[in-house]
Amino acid sequence: MAQYLLKMIQPVGVVPSKDDLVPVMQKLGAIDAELQAQGSWVFGGGLHQPTTATVVRPGKSDPVVTDGPFAEGAEYVGGIMIIDVADLDEALMWSKRYVEATGLGIETSPFIEGAPGA
């Protein structure tokens, strides 16, 4: 088994209406339930618009805190899911299911296996 991070790519500033969002959330809930039933669900959650982000960077003496995202863009990571599946093919199969359910892009990235420094 290998863990993958699925990042949901959303347009900045676009907030779906409740009527549009309810059926999407129902489809996402069904996909999450399938992942949980097969023991592949690790974690998932949505993120607020990038204007709510705060960035902490190294400074000359202390870290510097600034408002806003680390980079401006037309899209942002609006949600993440971590899944534990057999391989990239299975991770991409689940990513396609999320794309079909939301109409949004999904970036799929594998985690490095093993503990850091091991």
BELFEN-V361093 format. One record per residue. N is the residue number from 1. PSI is psi in degrees with one decimal (NA if undefined). OMEGA is omega as a letter, one per 20 degrees, with the letter a starting at -180 (none if undefined). BURIAL is b if it has 9 or more other C-alpha atoms within 8 Angstrom, else e. Layout:
# BELFEN-V361093
N|PSI|OMEGA|BURIAL ; N|PSI|OMEGA|BURIAL
This chain:
# BELFEN-V361093
1|149.8|r|e ; 2|146.0|r|b ; 3|141.3|r|b ; 4|144.1|r|b ; 5|120.5|r|b ; 6|117.7|a|b ; 7|123.1|a|b ; 8|119.5|a|b ; 9|118.6|a|b ; 10|152.1|r|b ; 11|140.1|r|e ; 12|137.3|r|b ; 13|-9.9|a|e ; 14|118.2|r|e ; 15|114.4|a|e ; 16|152.1|r|e ; 17|161.2|r|e ; 18|-38.7|r|e ; 19|-35.0|r|e ; 20|-32.8|a|e ; 21|-34.1|a|b ; 22|-50.5|a|e ; 23|-31.7|r|e ; 24|-45.5|a|b ; 25|-33.6|r|e ; 26|-41.6|r|e ; 27|-41.9|r|b ; 28|-40.4|r|b ; 29|-37.4|r|e ; 30|-41.3|r|e ; 31|-46.1|r|b ; 32|-39.9|r|b ; 33|-39.6|r|e ; 34|-42.9|r|e ; 35|-41.0|r|b ; 36|-41.0|a|b ; 37|-33.1|r|e ; 38|4.5|r|e ; 39|22.1|a|e ; 40|-6.2|a|b ; 41|128.6|r|b ; 42|-53.4|a|e ; 43|154.4|r|e ; 44|154.1|r|e ; 45|159.8|r|e ; 46|158.9|r|e ; 47|149.3|r|e ; 48|170.6|r|e ; 49|152.6|a|b ; 50|-19.6|r|b ; 51|-15.1|r|e ; 52|-3.7|a|b ; 53|155.6|r|b ; 54|134.5|a|b ; 55|133.8|r|b ; 56|120.7|a|e ; 57|158.6|r|e ; 58|140.5|r|e ; 59|-178.2|a|e ; 60|-43.2|r|e ; 61|-36.4|r|e ; 62|157.7|r|e ; 63|145.2|a|b ; 64|129.9|a|e ; 65|127.6|r|e ; 66|151.7|r|e ; 67|153.9|r|b ; 68|171.6|a|b ; 69|163.5|r|b ; 70|-22.2|r|e ; 71|139.1|r|e ; 72|145.8|r|e ; 73|168.8|r|e ; 74|-16.9|a|e ; 75|162.0|r|e ; 76|167.0|r|b ; 77|108.7|a|b ; 78|-9.4|r|b ; 79|158.0|r|b ; 80|153.2|r|b ; 81|137.9|r|b ; 82|125.1|a|b ; 83|154.9|r|b ; 84|104.1|a|b ; 85|175.3|a|b ; 86|-43.5|a|e ; 87|-179.1|a|e ; 88|-38.6|r|e ; 89|-44.1|r|e ; 90|-38.7|r|b ; 91|-42.1|r|b ; 92|-32.8|r|b ; 93|-44.8|r|e ; 94|-37.5|r|e ; 95|-42.0|r|b ; 96|-36.5|r|b ; 97|-42.1|r|b ; 98|-39.5|r|b ; 99|-45.4|r|b ; 100|-36.4|a|e ; 101|-32.7|a|b ; 102|-25.6|a|e ; 103|11.1|a|e ; 104|157.5|r|b ; 105|151.9|r|e ; 106|124.0|r|b ; 107|129.8|a|b ; 108|122.2|a|b ; 109|134.3|r|e ; 110|146.6|r|b ; 111|149.7|r|e ; 112|131.1|a|e ; 113|146.7|r|e ; 114|161.9|r|e ; 115|148.0|r|e ; 116|133.7|r|e ; 117|-0.2|a|e ; 118|NA|none|e
